[in-house]
Amino acid sequence: MQTIMKHFATVLVVAVCLTGCRQSLRPRLILQGEPVGDDFWLAAPYVAAVRVVDAQSEGSPEPVFPGGPKTLQLVRFSADVENAIKGDLKRKNITFFFFAKLDQNPNYYLHPGKRYIVSLRDEAGTLRSWADATQLKMEIYSGSHDQTSLPLDLGPAATIAYIRLTPGMDCNLQVFADTLGWPNTYGGAGYVSDLLGRLQQHPDRYLRDSACLSAASMFGHQPRCLDQVLQSPDERMRNDASKRIGAKDAGSLLGRLRNEPLTLFPNPWADYILQMFQIYTGDRRPEVRRAACVALRNFAPGRNVEACQ
């Protein structure tokens, strides 16, 4: 909570009255580069997966301060709520407002027809983006999901990871496979690894191989599935797998696991380190698996990992 309040202290709040809007709305500006972090966005009372239906400018651009350049443009978004992640919006079709900063790059605009994770708040009975100028613009390529399938009991972070890394209804598997990537830090390394592991069992070969290469890239190791990707019908994937297996620094992970395991991680968070060690127990190289198990036993003697039995 202290972290969140610190973030709020960096937010520039100004009053702007725009004609054409139902009421005076107060921008809560976060400028490009503000280090607010994931906790800030998840602190919003409403977090949802939406499909944007329409976006319309409200009134004319206004200055951030009197006499300044007219760079603030109020935008009204209409969207269909496909999944409630946090909070109960109580309706499937919503309208919310966002102040876009026209001279900011990127501009954090939400495009009609696309799906996003958004953070929202209520301001005098009107739905608003959790922040203005910058907003949570996390695009979804996995299609729509059944609300009852979401792991809401694991919290909004894990639920976001699930949505972004689980193909849902009307998912274009080719696009989904080509856009697989780390869902920020949402859900934790171990949970993200588990979701990628499920994708590696998917009936679609292209998606399976893409999930394997994504895991290798995200976690900096050689998962066992790389051996299967070497036989992929896709030449690009075969070449990528071959490069990862034959990389000159292939032995550096082993050496650091054995001698300096804490240097593998820029921020030595205890649980994050243990999750990463456990991921490395699934490496295709037996010596890396053994070194990861030794590291786990040293740092968490009571942790039960099947690969280390």
C-alpha positions in Angstrom: 0.0 0.0 0.0 2.9 2.4 0.7 4.2 1.7 -2.7 0.8 2.6 -4.3 0.5 5.8 -2.3 4.0 6.8 -3.4 3.0 6.3 -6.9 -0.1 8.4 -6.4 2.2 11.2 -5.1 3.9 11.3 -8.5 0.6 11.8 -10.4 -0.1 15.2 -11.7 -3.7 16.2 -11.1 -5.2 19.2 -12.8 -8.7 20.5 -13.3 -10.1 20.9 -16.8 -13.6 21.7 -17.8 -14.4 20.5 -21.3 -17.6 21.4 -23.2 -19.4 18.4 -24.6 -18.8 16.2 -21.6 -21.6 15.5 -19.2 -19.7 17.1 -16.3 -16.3 18.5 -15.4 -13.8 15.6 -15.2 -10.4 15.9 -13.5 -7.4 14.4 -15.3 -5.1 12.2 -13.3 -2.0 12.5 -15.5 0.8 10.0 -15.6 3.3 11.0 -18.2 5.4 8.7 -20.4 8.1 7.1 -18.3 6.5 7.5 -14.9 7.7 4.4 -12.9 4.3 3.5 -11.4 4.7 -0.3 -11.7 2.2 -3.1 -11.9 0.9 -2.6 -8.4 -0.5 0.8 -9.4 -2.6 -0.6 -12.3 -3.9 -3.5 -10.2 -4.9 -1.1 -7.4 -7.8 0.2 -9.6 -11.3 -0.8 -8.3 -12.1 -2.3 -11.7 -9.9 -4.4 -13.9 -11.5 -6.0 -16.9 -10.9 -7.6 -20.3 -12.8 -5.6 -22.9 -13.4 -5.3 -26.6 -13.4 -1.7 -27.7 -16.5 -0.9 -29.8 -16.1 2.8 -30.4 -13.9 5.8 -29.6 -15.0 9.4 -30.0 -13.3 12.7 -29.1 -15.3 14.9 -26.7 -14.9 18.6 -27.3 -11.7 20.3 -28.4 -8.2 19.8 -27.0 -7.4 21.8 -23.8 -4.2 22.9 -22.2 -2.7 21.1 -19.2 -2.2 24.5 -17.5 -3.5 27.9 -18.4 -1.8 29.3 -21.5 0.0 26.1 -22.2 -0.2 24.1 -25.5 -3.6 22.4 -26.1 -2.5 18.8 -25.8 -5.2 17.2 -23.7 -8.1 15.5 -25.6 -10.9 13.8 -23.7 -11.9 10.6 -25.4 -15.1 8.6 -24.8 -14.7 4.8 -25.3 -17.5 2.4 -25.6 -16.6 -1.3 -24.9 -18.0 -4.7 -24.3 -16.9 -6.2 -21.0 -15.9 -9.8 -21.8 -14.3 -10.7 -18.5 -14.5 -9.0 -15.1 -11.1 -9.5 -13.4 -11.5 -7.2 -10.4 -14.6 -5.4 -9.2 -18.2 -5.8 -10.5 -19.1 -3.5 -13.3 -22.6 -4.8 -13.2 -23.1 -4.4 -17.0 -21.7 -5.8 -20.2 -21.6 -2.6 -22.2 -19.8 0.3 -20.7 -18.7 3.8 -21.6 -15.5 5.3 -20.0 -13.5 8.4 -20.5 -9.8 9.0 -20.9 -7.7 12.1 -21.4 -5.2 11.4 -24.2 -2.1 13.6 -24.3 -1.7 14.3 -28.0 2.0 15.1 -27.9 2.9 11.9 -26.0 4.5 8.9 -27.7 3.1 6.3 -27.5 -0.3 7.8 -27.1 -2.0 4.9 -25.3 -5.0 5.0 -27.5 -7.4 2.1 -27.5 -8.5 1.1 -31.0 -12.0 -0.1 -31.8 -12.3 -3.8 -32.7 -9.3 -4.7 -30.5 -9.3 -6.3 -27.0 -7.4 -4.9 -24.0 -7.0 -5.3 -20.3 -8.1 -2.0 -18.8 -8.0 -0.5 -15.3 -11.0 1.8 -14.4 -12.4 3.9 -11.6 -15.5 5.8 -10.9 -15.6 9.6 -10.8 -18.9 11.1 -9.7 -20.8 8.3 -11.3 -18.8 8.3 -14.5 -16.4 5.5 -15.4 -12.9 6.7 -16.1 -9.5 5.3 -16.9 -7.5 4.6 -13.7 -5.0 7.2 -15.1 -4.8 9.7 -18.0 -2.2 10.4 -20.6 -0.9 6.9 -19.8 -3.2 4.0 -19.3 -3.1 0.3 -19.0 -3.0 -0.6 -22.7 -2.4 -4.4 -22.6 -3.7 -5.9 -25.8 -5.3 -9.4 -25.9 -4.6 -11.7 -28.8 -6.1 -14.8 -27.2 -9.8 -14.2 -28.0 -12.6 -14.1 -25.5 -12.8 -16.4 -22.4 -15.6 -18.0 -20.4 -15.8 -16.1 -17.1 -16.2 -19.3 -15.2 -12.8 -20.6 -16.5 -10.8 -17.7 -15.0 -8.6 -18.4 -11.9 -10.0 -15.4 -10.0 -9.1 -17.1 -6.7 -5.4 -16.6 -7.6 -5.9 -12.8 -7.9 -6.0 -10.3 -10.8 -2.3 -10.8 -11.6 -2.6 -14.5 -12.3 -5.9 -14.0 -14.0 -4.4 -11.5 -16.5 -1.6 -14.0 -17.2 -4.2 -16.7 -17.8 -6.2 -14.6 -20.3 -3.1 -13.5 -22.2 -1.5 -17.0 -22.4 -4.6 -19.2 -22.9 -6.4 -19.4 -26.3 -10.1 -18.7 -25.9 -13.1 -18.5 -28.1 -12.6 -17.0 -31.6 -8.8 -17.1 -31.1 -6.6 -16.8 -34.2 -4.0 -19.3 -33.3 -1.4 -18.0 -35.8 -1.6 -14.5 -34.5 -1.7 -15.7 -30.9 1.4 -17.9 -31.4 3.3 -15.1 -33.1 2.6 -12.6 -30.3 3.4 -14.9 -27.3 5.4 -13.0 -24.8 6.0 -12.2 -21.1 2.7 -10.8 -19.7 4.6 -8.1 -17.8 5.3 -9.6 -14.4 1.7 -10.6 -14.0 1.2 -14.0 -12.3 4.7 -14.8 -11.3 7.4 -16.7 -13.2 6.2 -20.1 -12.0 2.6 -19.6 -13.1 3.7 -18.2 -16.5 5.9 -21.2 -17.0 3.0 -23.5 -16.2 0.8 -21.7 -18.7 3.4 -22.0 -21.4 3.8 -25.7 -20.5 0.1 -26.2 -21.3 0.5 -24.5 -24.6 3.4 -26.9 -25.4 0.8 -29.7 -25.3 -1.7 -27.9 -27.6 -2.9 -29.9 -30.7 -1.6 -27.1 -33.0 2.0 -27.8 -33.9 2.9 -24.2 -34.7 1.5 -23.0 -31.3 3.3 -25.8 -29.5 6.7 -24.9 -31.0 6.1 -21.2 -30.5 5.3 -21.7 -26.8 8.5 -23.7 -26.4 10.7 -21.0 -28.0 8.9 -18.3 -25.9 9.7 -20.2 -22.7 13.4 -20.6 -23.8 13.6 -16.8 -24.5 11.7 -15.7 -21.3 13.6 -17.9 -18.8 17.0 -18.0 -20.5 17.4 -21.8 -20.6 16.9 -24.8 -22.8 13.6 -26.5 -22.1 13.3 -30.2 -23.2 10.8 -29.3 -25.9 13.6 -27.7 -27.9 14.5 -31.2 -29.2 11.0 -31.4 -30.7 11.2 -27.9 -32.2 14.3 -29.1 -34.1 12.0 -31.3 -36.1 9.4 -28.5 -36.7 8.0 -28.1 -40.2 8.7 -24.4 -39.9 12.3 -23.6 -41.0 12.5 -20.4 -38.9 11.6 -22.3 -35.7 14.1 -25.1 -36.5 16.8 -22.5 -36.9 15.9 -20.6 -33.7 15.9 -23.9 -31.7 19.3 -24.8 -33.2 20.8 -21.4 -32.3 19.6 -21.6 -28.7 21.0 -25.1 -28.3 24.3 -24.2 -29.9 24.8 -20.8 -28.4 28.3 -20.0 -27.1 27.0 -19.0 -23.7 25.0 -22.3 -23.3 27.2 -23.3 -20.4 27.0 -20.0 -18.5 23.7 -20.9 -16.8 25.2 -24.1 -15.5 28.3 -22.4 -14.2 26.3 -19.7 -12.4 23.8 -22.2 -11.0 26.7 -24.1 -9.5 28.9 -21.2 -8.3 26.9 -17.9 -8.1 23.1 -18.7 -8.4 22.0 -15.3 -7.0 23.8 -13.4 -9.8 21.3 -14.9 -12.3 18.6 -12.5 -11.0 18.7 -8.7 -11.0 16.4 -8.5 -8.0 16.9 -11.3 -5.5 13.3 -11.8 -4.5 13.2 -15.0 -2.5 10.0 -16.6 -4.1 11.0 -15.4 -7.6 14.4 -17.1 -7.3 12.8 -20.4 -6.1 10.4 -20.3 -9.0 13.2 -19.8 -11.5 15.3 -22.6 -10.0 12.3 -24.9 -10.3 11.9 -23.8 -14.0 15.5 -24.8 -14.6 14.8 -28.3 -13.3 13.0 -28.8 -16.6 16.1 -28.0 -18.7 17.0 -30.5 -21.5 20.5 -30.8 -20.1 20.9 -33.3 -17.2 23.7 -31.3 -15.6 21.6 -28.1 -15.5 18.7 -30.0 -14.0 21.0 -31.4 -11.3 22.5 -28.0 -10.6 19.1 -26.4 -10.3 18.0 -29.2 -7.8 21.1 -28.5 -5.7 20.3 -24.8 -5.7 16.8 -25.5 -4.6 17.9 -27.8 -1.8 20.3 -25.1 -0.6 17.9 -22.3 -0.6 14.7 -24.1 0.2 15.4 -27.6 1.8 11.7 -28.3 2.4 10.6 -27.5 -1.2 9.3 -30.6 -2.9 10.0 -30.7 -6.6 9.2 -33.8 -8.6 12.1 -33.4 -11.0 14.5 -33.5 -8.0 13.3 -36.7 -6.5 
